């Protein structure tokens, strides 16, 4: 019985190629950024910080998925989801 289960498991696991082995794997990761400014540039700083983190990690295609502006508008947090 154990031999049959091992054979079936090996056949099932070995039959489907992994996404990484096929060469078409898409990796997705999230990057956050924080910015502060009394001149209205907090959002820009936060967005640029997150983009720089993504670029340093080799991710280029990014979409803003969340952001938060603290009361007063001087501090902002953004979250980007990036793929490569």
C-alpha positions as CSV (number, residue, x, y, z in Angstrom):
1,X,0.0,0.0,0.0
2,X,2.8,2.4,0.9
3,X,4.7,1.7,-2.3
4,X,1.5,2.4,-4.4
5,X,1.0,5.7,-2.6
6,X,4.6,6.8,-3.2
7,X,4.4,5.8,-6.8
8,X,1.1,7.7,-7.3
9,X,2.5,10.7,-5.4
10,X,5.6,10.8,-7.5
11,X,3.6,10.5,-10.7
12,X,1.3,13.4,-9.7
13,X,4.0,15.7,-8.5
14,X,6.4,14.9,-11.4
15,X,3.7,15.2,-14.1
16,X,3.1,18.9,-13.8
17,X,6.1,21.2,-14.5
18,X,6.6,23.9,-12.0
19,X,6.0,27.6,-13.0
20,X,9.7,28.4,-12.5
21,X,10.8,25.6,-14.7
22,X,8.6,26.6,-17.5
23,X,10.3,30.1,-17.7
24,X,7.0,32.0,-17.7
25,X,6.8,32.6,-14.0
26,X,5.5,36.0,-12.9
27,X,6.8,37.2,-9.5
28,X,4.7,39.7,-7.6
29,X,5.9,41.6,-4.6
30,X,4.7,44.6,-2.5
31,X,6.8,47.7,-1.7
32,X,5.9,50.5,0.7
33,X,7.1,54.0,0.9
34,X,6.7,56.8,3.5
35,X,6.9,60.5,2.9
36,X,6.7,63.7,4.9
37,X,6.5,67.3,3.7
38,X,5.1,70.6,4.8
39,X,5.0,71.8,1.2
40,X,2.5,69.2,-0.2
41,X,5.0,66.8,-1.6
42,X,4.5,64.0,1.0
43,X,2.6,61.7,-1.5
44,X,5.3,62.3,-4.2
45,X,8.1,61.4,-1.8
46,X,6.3,58.3,-0.5
47,X,5.5,57.1,-4.0
48,X,9.1,57.7,-5.2
49,X,10.5,55.8,-2.2
50,X,8.4,52.8,-3.0
51,X,9.3,52.9,-6.7
52,X,13.0,53.1,-5.8
53,X,12.7,50.0,-3.6
54,X,11.0,48.2,-6.4
55,X,13.5,49.2,-8.9
56,X,16.4,48.2,-6.7
57,X,14.8,44.7,-6.4
58,X,14.4,44.5,-10.2
59,X,10.6,45.1,-10.4
60,X,9.4,47.5,-13.0
61,X,5.6,47.1,-13.5
62,X,4.0,48.7,-10.4
63,X,0.4,49.6,-9.5
64,X,-0.7,51.6,-6.4
65,X,-2.8,49.4,-4.3
66,X,-3.2,51.4,-1.1
67,X,-2.3,54.7,0.5
68,X,-2.9,56.6,3.7
69,X,-2.6,60.2,4.4
70,X,-2.4,61.1,8.1
71,X,-4.6,64.0,9.3
72,X,-3.0,67.2,8.5
73,X,-1.6,65.9,5.1
74,X,2.1,66.1,6.1
75,X,2.7,62.4,6.3
76,X,1.8,59.8,3.6
77,X,2.2,56.0,3.3
78,X,1.8,54.2,0.0
79,X,1.8,50.5,-1.0
80,X,2.7,49.4,-4.5
81,X,2.3,45.9,-6.0
82,X,4.9,45.2,-8.6
83,X,5.6,42.3,-11.0
84,X,8.6,41.1,-13.0
